[in-house]
């Protein structure tokens, strides 16, 4: 019996401990017992604030102390930043100065209160924050207003009770007042007025505020009591707040002025002359040189083999320096060189690097390095002879403009520090505007004949449609989805990117002497591309012959008109040898292979050019890649605010 009684007492004692465990002070909830704020508005628009925060610490979250986050900038509905002044005066714990330090975190300044090496005992503590702030008032046509987030909406702890006492200048008369409680955006009315005077008023919550809930108040008074900054002062302040936008606009203006003055000085094209058929290549230029000048560079390349390069290879063949042999998919250049043959610019270098000391070279991967080296030496030979003579790309000037634009964009991002909802869109606008403008310009150049060497108008229309569509879509999305400030920044960024793409093409210009040579090349191009019957009606046109055809075939290839030139030769053969069918009597000495079709020379020569381009491209070594891995407010609105936590 005694044993049973003893066990019962033990069980009862355990039950007592278990029942009383949640009530133990050492395991009470960590919370803000009270949050009392006094906000004094000065006649100079300065605001003095004293916040007294009474907390209970249990050593879980609140171990060393607490921190208070205070917003120092916010983004207006327009998308521009508004900065506020903040001057921390004093931080106390239980009425005595407490160690503290501050840290800027995004849009907030965080005030840590406590010593990292000192842990608090369990108990209640009172923290006092005293600070001054400015640029926090709102000015309307018939009243001024303090719209103030008292507690902030981002505390980690519940707030049992919050009060706010607002004191205005002596001459003020409070004409309107409102309060809001709850989470961010809520319009709860769980508050009461504990004081409602002429120039002062007090708000007090009637329900506990849960974590991430807060108290916001709004008080309005007649105008003329508090100093209002002038429009010019507000404009200067807004400009300083958005220094990145100012840098963007200044950079846009500077880049525009730079590009215009540079284009006006060096980028204007000389007046184009009258184009008439020309029956021989101008200025004794080689086929490769004619192609290079006509297209103003090597940018008409396809799959690694440019038109000047292919033209030079065929020129070597027609001059007897080598023989082109095709067997199925195999392409071979055989050395048949004649040291007495005069070679054009680039051709000697090409022959030396491909076939010097060799009987032949197969165009395949095993010889890819040699082919690439020969192509590089060939390009260098042309550039050393003609770069800057007939036309100037003025890339150096363009690079300077790009540097100005990139520096402007980076300065904008650094100084403006766009919000999370802006920065991604700004990058999309920058890249999209550049790409869309590039496509549009490429299309318009084909449609209006601005592209050196001409181009397909159908392709031009397609490129213009895609490029213009991208730009239009960006403009519509910007205007329909973003406020005025973000819209202005987006349009300026888009204009900056587009300006560079347009300027890339505008800065390229023929030299005065080069314009005459280009006109002559265009006349030669006209001669090579017309039909045989039309050519026969040209005064002074030379008689077609096998030698003339082979002499000018490399030029036709370099100018992209090998098919009409070959078709004209086919028509000549059919006329000159009526007893034979078409051109069956013509077999080139410089080529052998089953792909040649003597009955359709136009198709045969076009196929030869295509085959050589593809073979050259496939033989090139692949590039190395690198791997890498007033009733209209809400809780949380207005100025002030922030939140806090513990550490």
PAGUMAR-863508 format. One record per residue (C-alpha): residue in three letters; x, y, z. Coordinates in pm, whole numbers, padded with zeros to 5 digits, always signed. Example, Ala and Ser with C-alpha at 12.3 -4.5 7.8 and 13.67 -1.06 7.14 Angstrom:
<rs>
Ala+01230-00450+00780;Ser+01367-00106+00714;
</rs>
This chain:
<rs>
Unk+00000+00000+00000;Unk+00282+00241+00089;Unk+00454+00159-00236;Unk+00142+00240-00438;Unk+00098+00566-00246;Unk+00458+00659-00308;Unk+00427+00595-00683;Unk+00108+00799-00698;Unk+00280+01095-00539;Unk+00562+01067-00794;Unk+00320+01055-01087;Unk+00129+01354-00948;Unk+00452+01550-00915;Unk+00546+01473-01277;Unk+00203+01579-01396;Unk+00240+01903-01201;Unk+00575+01978-01367;Unk+00435+01896-01711;Unk+00132+02119-01658;Unk+00338+02408-01532;Unk+00609+02385-01805;Unk+00451+02630-02053;Unk+00405+02881-01775;Unk+00769+02884-01681;Unk+00921+03231-01737;Unk+01225+03072-01899;Unk+01008+02941-02182;Unk+00775+03240-02235;Unk+00728+03374-02588;Unk+00969+03631-02724;Unk+00764+03931-02826;Unk+00739+04307-02832;Unk+00534+04397-02528;Unk+00488+04758-02638;Unk+00598+04983-02920;Unk+00554+05353-02835;Unk+00649+05621-03085;Unk+00653+05999-03056;Unk+00675+06187-03387;Unk+00738+06562-03373;Unk+00701+06755-03700;Unk+00900+07079-03709;Unk+00812+07395-03898;Unk+01125+07334-04107;Unk+00982+06995-04221;Unk+01233+06807-04006;Unk+01084+06516-03812;Unk+01217+06405-03474;Unk+01122+06053-03369;Unk+01158+05865-03043;Unk+01069+05495-03044;Unk+01051+05305-02716;Unk+01037+04929-02776;Unk+00980+04701-02474;Unk+01069+04337-02550;Unk+01089+04007-02370;Unk+01405+03808-02444;Unk+01431+03432-02389;Unk+01771+03367-02543;Unk+01633+03200-02854;Unk+01613+03474-03121;Unk+01692+03766-02891;Unk+02034+03664-02762;Unk+02253+03972-02791;Unk+01994+04236-02875;Unk+01762+04352-03150;Unk+01791+04537-03478;Unk+01568+04801-03635;Unk+01533+04843-04012;Unk+01445+05189-04138;Unk+01374+05267-04507;Unk+01603+05531-04652;Unk+01469+05514-05007;Unk+01153+05401-05178;Unk+01035+05379-05534;Unk+00749+05601-05638;Unk+00466+05483-05860;Unk+00648+05640-06153;Unk+00949+05415-06102;Unk+01189+05685-05982;Unk+01365+05670-05644;Unk+01293+05901-05350;Unk+01559+05920-05080;Unk+01499+06044-04725;Unk+01741+06192-04475;Unk+01817+05984-04168;Unk+02030+06090-03871;Unk+02055+05851-03578;Unk+02083+06056-03255;Unk+02085+05805-02971;Unk+02030+05437-02891;Unk+01955+05325-02535;Unk+01884+05003-02351;Unk+01697+05044-02024;Unk+01776+05416-02030;Unk+02151+05375-02079;Unk+02361+05407-02397;Unk+02399+05072-02570;Unk+02666+04963-02822;Unk+02526+04968-03175;Unk+02631+04978-03538;Unk+02457+05036-03871;Unk+02459+04856-04204;Unk+02303+04948-04537;Unk+02086+04665-04667;Unk+01919+04743-04999;Unk+01664+05016-04943;Unk+01709+05009-04565;Unk+01953+05110-04297;Unk+01975+04843-04029;Unk+02061+04946-03672;Unk+02203+04661-03465;Unk+02172+04722-03090;Unk+02386+04508-02862;Unk+02734+04372-02816;Unk+02823+04068-03023;Unk+03028+03928-02733;Unk+02761+03985-02465;Unk+02459+03756-02434;Unk+02146+03888-02264;Unk+01991+03720-01968;Unk+01631+03610-01990;Unk+01405+03901-01909;Unk+01245+04221-02032;Unk+01437+04505-02193;Unk+01347+04851-02315;Unk+01520+04985-02626;Unk+01501+05350-02724;Unk+01579+05485-03070;Unk+01605+05859-03127;Unk+01656+05989-03480;Unk+01581+06277-03712;Unk+01462+06248-04066;Unk+01348+06475-04349;Unk+01184+06467-04693;Unk+00906+06260-04534;Unk+00606+06493-04577;Unk+00354+06508-04859;Unk+00229+06838-05001;Unk-00111+06871-05166;Unk-00291+07173-05310;Unk-00498+07251-04998;Unk-00322+07067-04713;Unk+00002+06902-04605;Unk+00028+06553-04465;Unk+00232+06311-04258;Unk+00168+05958-04383;Unk+00375+05748-04143;Unk+00433+05378-04098;Unk+00482+05376-03721;Unk+00603+05024-03648;Unk+00697+04893-03987;Unk+00544+04574-04129;Unk+00841+04344-04115;Unk+00897+04258-03748;Unk+00970+03894-03668;Unk+00778+03917-03341;Unk+00419+03998-03246;Unk+00355+04343-03103;Unk+00110+04335-02813;Unk+00038+04706-02823;Unk+00156+04998-03038;Unk+00099+05368-02984;Unk+00190+05676-03184;Unk+00173+06036-03067;Unk+00208+06301-03338;Unk+00296+06658-03243;Unk+00271+06932-03507;Unk+00389+07295-03492;Unk+00189+07515-03255;Unk+00001+07696-03533;Unk-00118+07372-03698;Unk-00477+07257-03695;Unk-00535+06888-03764;Unk-00799+06873-04038;Unk-00791+06504-04123;Unk-00670+06182-03962;Unk-00675+05809-04034;Unk-00512+05490-03917;Unk-00458+05143-04064;Unk-00356+04811-03911;Unk-00264+04467-04043;Unk-00029+04321-04300;Unk+00114+04518-04590;Unk-00173+04657-04800;Unk-00441+04592-04535;Unk-00689+04861-04431;Unk-00777+04732-04084;Unk-00916+04981-03831;Unk-00810+04811-03508;Unk-00704+05130-03336;Unk-00841+05404-03114;Unk-00752+05766-03047;Unk-00621+05823-02698;Unk-00568+06194-02760;Unk-00720+06422-03022;Unk-00597+06778-02984;Unk-00569+07075-03214;Unk-00207+07021-03314;Unk-00139+06678-03161;Unk-00304+06337-03173;Unk-00246+05988-03039;Unk-00322+05648-03196;Unk-00328+05316-03007;Unk-00385+04964-03140;Unk-00676+04770-02993;Unk-00560+04425-03104;Unk-00223+04254-03100;Unk-00019+04293-03417;Unk+00110+03960-03542;Unk+00452+03920-03708;Unk+00468+04120-04033;Unk+00174+04336-03928;Unk+00198+04703-03836;Unk+00036+05035-03755;Unk+00027+05319-04009;Unk-00121+05665-03943;Unk-00205+05968-04157;Unk-00248+06323-04029;Unk-00323+06633-04238;Unk-00314+07006-04156;Unk-00355+07341-04328;Unk-00089+07471-04563;Unk+00166+07733-04465;Unk+00254+07578-04129;Unk+00544+07364-04247;Unk+00802+07486-04496;Unk+00754+07340-04843;Unk+01053+07314-05077;Unk+01035+07506-05403;Unk+00965+07328-05728;Unk+01324+07384-05836;Unk+01457+07243-05509;Unk+01233+06936-05547;Unk+01352+06894-05903;Unk+01717+06911-05797;Unk+01653+06666-05515;Unk+01476+06425-05751;Unk+01767+06454-05994;Unk+02013+06371-05718;Unk+01797+06081-05603;Unk+01803+05943-05958;Unk+02160+06020-06052;Unk+02171+05708-06266;Unk+01888+05834-06484;Unk+02065+06169-06516;Unk+02382+05983-06621;Unk+02179+05783-06873;Unk+02031+06092-07035;Unk+02366+06274-07036;Unk+02539+05971-07187;Unk+02265+05931-07448;Unk+02304+06295-07551;Unk+02684+06272-07555;Unk+02681+05949-07760;Unk+02433+06102-08007;Unk+02646+06412-08046;Unk+02962+06202-08085;Unk+02814+05977-08351;Unk+02659+06265-08544;Unk+02976+06474-08549;Unk+03185+06169-08641;Unk+02948+06067-08920;Unk+02934+06425-09048;Unk+03313+06441-09054;Unk+03415+06099-09186;Unk+03105+05887-09241;Unk+02924+06074-09519;Unk+02933+05879-09844;Unk+03070+06064-10147;Unk+02813+06128-10419;Unk+02755+05818-10629;Unk+02829+05859-11000;Unk+02638+05748-11307;Unk+02668+05372-11357;Unk+02740+05256-11710;Unk+02852+04909-11828;Unk+03226+04857-11801;Unk+03388+04582-12006;Unk+03694+04516-11796;Unk+03786+04516-11427;Unk+03870+04867-11298;Unk+04214+04978-11185;Unk+04369+04644-11282;Unk+04224+04487-10968;Unk+04242+04111-10919;Unk+03919+03910-10883;Unk+03970+03890-10506;Unk+04034+04263-10483;Unk+03725+04345-10690;Unk+03514+04128-10461;Unk+03668+04279-10146;Unk+03605+04636-10262;Unk+03258+04562-10398;Unk+03135+04412-10070;Unk+03348+04650-09862;Unk+03516+04367-09677;Unk+03490+03996-09613;Unk+03149+04016-09447;Unk+02982+03833-09733;Unk+03143+03511-09617;Unk+02957+03183-09610;Unk+03061+02892-09392;Unk+03417+03016-09348;Unk+03495+03065-09722;Unk+03456+03422-09844;Unk+03382+03524-10200;Unk+03726+03687-10242;Unk+03888+03360-10127;Unk+03692+03139-10369;Unk+03747+03391-10650;Unk+04124+03379-10590;Unk+04127+02997-10598;Unk+03938+02983-10929;Unk+04163+03257-11065;Unk+04469+03045-10984;Unk+04305+02757-11169;Unk+04209+02953-11480;Unk+04561+03100-11492;Unk+04708+02750-11502;Unk+04862+02755-11156;Unk+04655+02468-11028;Unk+04386+02221-11130;Unk+04068+02167-10932;Unk+03973+01801-10907;Unk+03647+01667-10764;Unk+03573+01301-10705;Unk+03248+01262-10520;Unk+03285+01459-10199;Unk+03666+01482-10227;Unk+03815+01811-10344;Unk+04182+01831-10445;Unk+04402+02114-10570;Unk+04680+01990-10798;Unk+04995+02196-10853;Unk+05037+02285-11220;Unk+05218+02611-11151;Unk+05384+02823-11416;Unk+05642+03055-11258;Unk+05604+03307-11543;Unk+05235+03369-11473;Unk+05150+03704-11320;Unk+04939+03663-11008;Unk+04712+03920-10850;Unk+04723+04056-10499;Unk+04660+03774-10257;Unk+04689+03503-10520;Unk+05067+03462-10483;Unk+05033+03432-10107;Unk+04750+03182-10143;Unk+04941+02963-10389;Unk+05256+02973-10177;Unk+05082+02868-09858;Unk+04867+02601-10018;Unk+05079+02432-10286;Unk+05440+02555-10275;Unk+05661+02246-10254;Unk+05364+02010-10288;Unk+05214+01827-10583;Unk+04865+01855-10445;Unk+04660+01921-10137;Unk+04335+01754-10038;Unk+04074+01972-09876;Unk+04000+01778-09560;Unk+04037+01799-09183;Unk+04393+01670-09182;Unk+04499+01973-09387;Unk+04264+02211-09206;Unk+04539+02397-09021;Unk+04731+02460-09344;Unk+04416+02579-09522;Unk+04327+02809-09235;Unk+04678+02952-09232;Unk+04667+03009-09609;Unk+04331+03183-09579;Unk+04465+03407-09302;Unk+04774+03501-09505;Unk+04553+03569-09808;Unk+04326+03802-09607;Unk+04627+03980-09459;Unk+04771+04033-09807;Unk+04450+04196-09930;Unk+04417+04410-09618;Unk+04776+04531-09632;Unk+04723+04637-09993;Unk+04373+04784-09985;Unk+04259+04850-09628;Unk+04154+05215-09603;Unk+04229+05280-09972;Unk+03885+05243-10130;Unk+03662+05246-09822;Unk+03694+05286-09448;Unk+03502+05088-09188;Unk+03604+05343-08923;Unk+03576+05069-08662;Unk+03799+05261-08424;Unk+03549+05546-08411;Unk+03265+05297-08366;Unk+03447+05125-08077;Unk+03479+05463-07904;Unk+03104+05516-07941;Unk+03032+05167-07806;Unk+03261+05234-07511;Unk+03072+05556-07436;Unk+02739+05371-07456;Unk+02847+05075-07244;Unk+02997+05307-06983;Unk+02669+05502-06983;Unk+02463+05187-06929;Unk+02692+05063-06651;Unk+02687+05405-06482;Unk+02308+05400-06501;Unk+02288+05057-06336;Unk+02540+05149-06064;Unk+02406+05493-05971;Unk+02037+05425-06032;Unk+02042+05079-05873;Unk+01713+04980-06039;Unk+01455+04784-05845;Unk+01413+04409-05888;Unk+01110+04468-06108;Unk+01311+04695-06338;Unk+01662+04563-06391;Unk+01562+04248-06581;Unk+01341+04448-06814;Unk+01614+04708-06875;Unk+01854+04434-06986;Unk+01586+04287-07214;Unk+01529+04633-07366;Unk+01902+04692-07419;Unk+01965+04356-07588;Unk+01633+04349-07774;Unk+01672+04702-07911;Unk+02023+04627-08035;Unk+01916+04301-08199;Unk+01595+04440-08345;Unk+01771+04742-08491;Unk+02044+04523-08639;Unk+01786+04306-08817;Unk+01588+04610-08931;Unk+01897+04780-09072;Unk+02007+04464-09252;Unk+01662+04437-09405;Unk+01639+04802-09512;Unk+01985+04788-09664;Unk+01868+04508-09891;Unk+01534+04667-09976;Unk+01681+05007-10065;Unk+02007+04882-10214;Unk+02227+05017-09935;Unk+02401+04681-09890;Unk+02737+04664-10069;Unk+02684+04423-10354;Unk+02308+04430-10321;Unk+02094+04155-10171;Unk+01761+03974-10184;Unk+01469+04211-10135;Unk+01256+03922-10010;Unk+01511+03849-09739;Unk+01529+04222-09673;Unk+01154+04241-09622;Unk+01165+03942-09385;Unk+01451+04086-09180;Unk+01278+04424-09164;Unk+00954+04263-09050;Unk+01125+04066-08773;Unk+01346+04353-08658;Unk+01066+04608-08669;Unk+00838+04363-08487;Unk+01087+04325-08203;Unk+01119+04701-08161;Unk+00743+04753-08179;Unk+00679+04478-07924;Unk+00932+04630-07684;Unk+00773+04974-07722;Unk+00418+04842-07665;Unk+00521+04636-07361;Unk+00708+04932-07214;Unk+00426+05182-07261;Unk+00146+04948-07152;Unk+00309+04784-06851;Unk+00531+05042-06685;Unk+00484+05379-06519;Unk+00624+05701-06660;Unk+00965+05687-06494;Unk+01037+05325-06588;Unk+00902+05396-06936;Unk+01137+05692-06984;Unk+01436+05491-06865;Unk+01342+05200-07093;Unk+01303+05425-07398;Unk+01637+05594-07329;Unk+01811+05256-07295;Unk+01649+05132-07615;Unk+01752+05448-07801;Unk+02110+05410-07676;Unk+02134+05051-07800;Unk+01965+05126-08133;Unk+02190+05426-08195;Unk+02498+05206-08185;Unk+02359+04958-08438;Unk+02260+05235-08680;Unk+02596+05408-08638;Unk+02784+05087-08714;Unk+02652+05107-09069;Unk+02651+05484-09106;Unk+03019+05525-09015;Unk+03132+05299-09300;Unk+03207+05509-09603;Unk+03397+05489-09935;Unk+03690+05719-09985;Unk+03649+05980-10264;Unk+03873+05773-10491;Unk+03710+05452-10376;Unk+03365+05578-10474;Unk+03483+05607-10838;Unk+03631+05256-10831;Unk+03311+05116-10676;Unk+03106+05280-10949;Unk+03333+05117-11208;Unk+03300+04779-11036;Unk+02923+04817-11039;Unk+02944+04889-11412;Unk+03159+04576-11460;Unk+02908+04380-11247;Unk+02633+04507-11482;Unk+02825+04379-11784;Unk+02889+04034-11635;Unk+02529+03981-11523;Unk+02335+04062-11840;Unk+02221+03804-12091;Unk+02426+03736-12406;Unk+02168+03891-12639;Unk+02166+04211-12435;Unk+02544+04214-12419;Unk+02566+04199-12799;Unk+02374+04528-12813;Unk+02626+04707-12593;Unk+02855+04939-12785;Unk+03217+04845-12740;Unk+03150+04513-12566;Unk+03423+04259-12649;Unk+03332+03946-12839;Unk+03264+03647-12620;Unk+03524+03373-12635;Unk+03649+03083-12430;Unk+03946+03292-12314;Unk+03724+03588-12217;Unk+03487+03359-12029;Unk+03766+03197-11827;Unk+03943+03529-11766;Unk+03634+03692-11622;Unk+03484+03385-11450;Unk+03680+03448-11123;Unk+03552+03807-11126;Unk+03196+03684-11178;Unk+03239+03446-10885;Unk+03379+03725-10668;Unk+03080+03944-10756;Unk+02824+03664-10714;Unk+02715+03655-11079;Unk+02888+03336-11196;Unk+02559+03183-11314;Unk+02446+03462-11553;Unk+02803+03493-11686;Unk+02818+03116-11751;Unk+02471+03115-11907;Unk+02584+03392-12142;Unk+02882+03178-12246;Unk+02647+02884-12303;Unk+02434+03100-12532;Unk+02746+03211-12719;Unk+02857+02850-12776;Unk+02513+02753-12897;Unk+02520+03040-13141;Unk+02880+02985-13249;Unk+02847+02606-13299;Unk+02492+02543-13423;Unk+02578+02184-13516;Unk+02642+02102-13151;Unk+02400+02109-12864;Unk+02464+02401-12629;Unk+02808+02386-12467;Unk+02889+02016-12501;Unk+03204+02112-12682;Unk+03346+02300-12383;Unk+03549+02118-12117;Unk+03764+02334-11888;Unk+04132+02249-11863;Unk+04149+02377-11506;Unk+03883+02144-11368;Unk+03805+01775-11370;Unk+03527+01591-11199;Unk+03198+01414-11246;Unk+03002+01709-11108;Unk+03068+01921-11416;Unk+02769+01956-11645;Unk+02871+02091-11983;Unk+02510+02121-12092;Unk+02434+02368-11813;Unk+02737+02578-11738;Unk+02547+02821-11516;Unk+02438+02542-11285;Unk+02783+02380-11305;Unk+02978+02691-11203;Unk+02729+02776-10925;Unk+02757+02418-10802;Unk+03137+02440-10814;Unk+03138+02756-10600;Unk+02897+02599-10351;Unk+03099+02277-10337;Unk+03428+02461-10281;Unk+03273+02678-10008;Unk+03132+02375-09826;Unk+03455+02176-09856;Unk+03663+02467-09728;Unk+03429+02522-09436;Unk+03428+02156-09333;Unk+03806+02140-09355;Unk+03862+02434-09121;Unk+03963+02330-08768;Unk+03681+02374-08520;Unk+03727+02668-08281;Unk+03832+02575-07931;Unk+03559+02605-07673;Unk+03593+02683-07307;Unk+03376+02535-07035;Unk+03253+02708-06734;Unk+03033+02661-06518;Unk-00713+06014-04616;Unk-00888+05701-04623;Unk-00705+05587-04927;Unk-00409+05451-04740;Unk-00318+05111-04605;Unk-00101+04941-04349;Unk+00260+04962-04459;Unk+00205+05265-04679;Unk+00363+05606-04642;Unk+00700+05696-04499;Unk+00878+05551-04201;Unk+00818+05179-04163;Unk+01072+04905-04196;Unk+01074+04641-03928;Unk+01324+04460-03719;Unk+01443+04139-03564;Unk+01696+03996-03325;Unk+02048+03863-03328;
</rs>
